[in-house]
């Protein structure tokens, strides 16, 4: 799930956000893998909660962070950013107005705890934002006995390959950004509908500008 939490200082909005998020979480079957990622706008401090949060966060905690801590402790999910030691440039996800913090998080449920290997910031990625790109590395294992393998005639479409490095060029990046902005206005405020619109716009414009033919 992709999420964007209200900013600090809007306690009523924050409470309503987590109420709706909890409703979504309650509908997900326990056997499903869950990855929750986005701007949580909360500073959770560096006091650990076993299996939920580690010690590699920023010391500061605010109201949004306290509500977030209650959320992941209740749901027994793991905020991966806080479990891996990194230098500051690979740890802080937002910088602005002379300050920096860790407010963009990748959270996983118990089923994925043995799969996660790392979460860190990648500063070299240009995303036209004061937020940094956060990426997790997960490893999945496949277990199959040869004697029980059945022939699968399903045809899978290979995902398109993009020349992402072309976005380092000012002209290409500006073209892509401007065309993308035109496709994203207006958004509806409905999470599912907006997500589909964003996904289709990002993919379509990339296919036309940086697709590997």
Residue pairs with C-beta under 8 A, 6 or more apart in sequence:
1 24
1 34
1 35
1 36
1 37
1 38
2 37
2 38
2 191
2 195
3 21
3 36
3 37
3 38
3 39
3 40
4 38
4 39
4 41
5 14
5 17
5 18
5 38
5 39
5 40
5 41
5 42
5 64
5 68
6 13
6 14
6 17
6 41
6 64
7 41
7 64
8 41
8 42
8 62
8 63
8 64
9 63
11 63
14 63
14 64
14 67
15 67
18 67
18 68
18 71
21 71
22 71
22 74
22 75
25 34
25 75
28 34
31 111
32 111
33 108
33 109
33 111
33 112
34 77
34 107
34 108
34 109
34 111
34 112
35 106
35 107
35 108
35 112
35 136
36 77
36 105
36 106
36 107
36 108
37 104
37 105
37 106
37 107
37 134
38 104
38 105
39 94
39 103
39 104
39 131
40 64
40 68
40 103
40 104
40 105
41 64
41 103
42 62
42 64
42 65
42 66
42 67
42 68
42 103
43 57
43 58
43 60
43 61
43 62
43 64
43 65
43 101
43 102
43 103
44 53
44 57
44 61
44 65
44 66
44 68
44 69
44 79
44 82
44 102
45 57
45 58
45 59
45 60
45 61
45 65
45 69
46 55
46 56
46 57
46 58
46 59
46 82
47 53
47 55
47 61
48 54
48 55
48 82
49 69
49 72
49 73
51 76
51 78
51 110
51 113
52 69
52 72
52 73
52 76
52 77
52 78
52 79
53 69
53 72
53 78
53 79
53 82
53 83
54 82
54 83
54 84
55 82
56 81
56 82
56 83
56 84
56 85
56 86
56 91
57 81
57 82
57 102
58 92
58 101
58 102
60 101
61 69
68 79
72 78
72 79
72 107
75 109
76 109
76 110
77 107
77 108
77 109
77 110
78 107
78 108
78 109
78 110
78 112
78 113
78 116
79 105
79 106
79 107
80 105
80 106
80 107
80 108
80 116
80 119
80 136
81 91
81 93
81 102
81 105
81 106
81 119
81 134
82 102
83 116
83 119
84 118
84 119
84 120
86 120
86 121
88 100
89 121
89 123
90 120
90 121
90 122
90 123
91 102
91 120
91 121
92 100
92 101
92 102
92 121
92 132
93 101
93 102
93 103
93 104
93 105
93 121
93 131
93 132
93 134
94 100
94 101
94 102
94 103
94 104
94 130
94 131
94 132
95 130
95 132
96 130
104 131
104 132
104 134
105 134
106 119
106 134
106 135
106 136
108 115
108 116
108 136
112 138
115 138
115 139
115 140
116 136
116 137
116 138
117 137
117 138
117 139
118 136
118 137
119 134
119 135
119 136
119 137
120 134
120 135
121 132
121 133
121 134
121 135
122 132
122 133
122 134
122 135
123 132
123 133
125 132
125 133
126 167
126 168
126 173
127 133
128 177
160 203
160 206
160 207
160 211
160 212
161 211
161 212
162 206
162 207
162 210
162 211
162 212
163 210
163 211
163 212
164 210
166 172
166 209
166 210
167 173
167 176
167 210
172 209
172 210
175 209
176 205
176 206
176 209
176 210
179 205
179 208
179 209
180 201
180 202
180 205
183 197
183 201
183 204
183 205
184 197
184 198
184 201
187 194
187 197
187 198
188 194
188 197
